[in-house]
Amino acid sequence: MSISTKMNEFAKASSWIRKMFEEGAQLKKQFGAENVFDFSLGNPDLPPPPQFNETIRRLARDESPGMHSYMPNGGYPHVRAAVASQISKEQNMPVTADEMLMTCGAAGALNVVLKAILNQDEEVIILAPFFVEYKFYVDNQGGKTVVVQTLDDFNLDLAAIEEAINEKTKAIIINSPNNPTGQIYPEEDMSALGKLLDKCQEKLGSTIFLLSDEPYRKIIFENYQVPSIFRQFNNSIVVSSYSKDLSLPGERIGYIAVHPEIADKSQLLGAMTLANRILGFVNAPALMQRVVAELQGLTVDTTIYARRRETFCNILTKAGFDFIPPKGAFYIFPKTPIEDDVAFVAHLQKQKILAVPGRGFGMPGYIRMAFCVEDDVIARSEKAFMQAMAEL
Ligand SMILES: Cc1ncc(COP(=O)(O)O)c(C=O)c1O
């Protein structure tokens, strides 16, 4: 075997995901893509806002020298200033260009932060159900993940988090609005988490970073709000991107912002800047940095996601699913009516419905479905869901 033992194991562990995609592709080939209800992918289908096309065209025409050169590893100063100004509004606290850096998406941002903070075998708490890549990112940077379950409503289980914290704990990752549940942690919970982390840091005499992964911050429904994490805890770091709110996942553009009073601030920012370089990202894409600097505060038309969410929730209710309507993001995470989520996903495939088993997110007994698909696909899936449930 010429590939590493670890990568071989990772590949095996995620082979059922590949199998599922292959089966989905097979169904599409056999019945036509329009006859398959594919809710398996979190790949936003909405176009970026029209200002994106206008801005990228205009900026691409700029032939001034240096437009495509290397720049400081943390990104163009003017871009960081523009992004910092938007982060200040979202976090309800002034954040400067020197307290953030531009990255290759939230994925790049997470790897950069973890590389900057983790010593070998230090622990990072993640909350189940979780975005599956967290495990890989923590491993990439030499850490160990510790999984803590959330409550039945997918809210924070503070007692369980407290129990998991020990002298090896270096960070906890939260993701709100959440992939896969759509949960948004309310302000009271964020405040309680901040207090808990303060208490644990004091007791252990160590620093515990709170990493808030927020790429879905602007995709929210009804009157839900995403509270500021900076207001709750000093050692907090926000990572985010424009993959979801501007529908630019292929462009690999995101950022990191640190709390203005975070521990060892200048060393941390220096380490993250170096990590951006030596992880091989070097810097976030130049053109895309210049584009997003001009699009701060804009989003895709989130009323479309809101409309699809309503249709999808109505269909699932009618079909008899047990689920909590998502407060944000574009996923629904219902309980499976039979215990085995993988078997239930296979059952849904008979009706040409593609979903992802909850165990892929560390929570068997559930499925994740993404509604970043056309309205019509959701509407036409009703019969298939009714049939699948009737056949159980
Ligand atoms: C919770 C969460 N975090 C991070 C990412 C990575 O996003 P990006 O494309 O910005 O790297 C995703 C992508 O699906 C996600 O769902």
Ligand as a Chemical Component Dictionary entry (heavy atoms), coordinates in Angstrom:
data_LIG
# 
_chem_comp.id                   LIG 
_chem_comp.type                 NON-POLYMER 
_chem_comp.pdbx_formal_charge   0 
_chem_comp.three_letter_code    LIG 
# 
loop_
_chem_comp_atom.comp_id 
_chem_comp_atom.atom_id 
_chem_comp_atom.alt_atom_id 
_chem_comp_atom.type_symbol 
_chem_comp_atom.charge 
_chem_comp_atom.model_Cartn_x 
_chem_comp_atom.model_Cartn_y 
_chem_comp_atom.model_Cartn_z 
_chem_comp_atom.pdbx_ordinal 
LIG C1 C1 C 0 -20.640 23.885 9.117 1  
LIG C2 C2 C 0 -19.702 24.112 8.001 2  
LIG N1 N1 N 0 -18.500 24.625 8.261 3  
LIG C3 C3 C 0 -17.602 24.842 7.294 4  
LIG C4 C4 C 0 -17.898 24.539 5.985 5  
LIG C5 C5 C 0 -16.847 24.776 4.943 6  
LIG O1 O1 O 0 -17.244 25.812 4.125 7  
LIG P1 P1 P 0 -16.261 26.526 3.105 8  
LIG O2 O2 O 0 -16.780 26.261 1.754 9  
LIG O3 O3 O 0 -16.363 27.982 3.473 10 
LIG O4 O4 O 0 -14.903 26.020 3.323 11 
LIG C6 C6 C 0 -19.138 23.987 5.656 12 
LIG C7 C7 C 0 -19.464 23.601 4.277 13 
LIG O5 O5 O 0 -20.423 22.944 3.978 14 
LIG C8 C8 C 0 -20.075 23.786 6.691 15 
LIG O6 O6 O 0 -21.286 23.258 6.442 16 
# 
loop_
_chem_comp_bond.comp_id 
_chem_comp_bond.atom_id_1 
_chem_comp_bond.atom_id_2 
_chem_comp_bond.value_order 
_chem_comp_bond.pdbx_ordinal 
LIG C1 C2 SING 1  
LIG C2 N1 SING 2  
LIG C2 C8 DOUB 3  
LIG N1 C3 DOUB 4  
LIG C3 C4 SING 5  
LIG C4 C5 SING 6  
LIG C4 C6 DOUB 7  
LIG C5 O1 SING 8  
LIG O1 P1 SING 9  
LIG P1 O2 DOUB 10 
LIG P1 O3 SING 11 
LIG P1 O4 SING 12 
LIG C6 C7 SING 13 
LIG C6 C8 SING 14 
LIG C7 O5 DOUB 15 
LIG C8 O6 SING 16 
# 
